[in-house]
């Protein structure tokens, strides 16, 4: 099941998680590339890295996620929209 929608642009993509997603669908995973993630919209969402507690993310935050590091999202109160740039 697809839990997000992507819109691709030249050097980044926009990822949107709908507000009606179930938290159980947001699974642990790792990415093949380093990523910079900018939070464009979202209220009370959290990100969790392996062996760490979940940390709240805020609109305007920019996060760095190294390749092959396990992480997951925890659902917030509304939709989440991210701008993702892979390096």
Secondary structure, DSSP 4 states (H G I P E B T S, - for coil): ----EEEE-SS-EEEEE-TT--GGGS--B--SS-EEEEEEE-SS-EEEETTS--EE--TT-EEEE-TT--EEEE--SS-EEEEEEE-
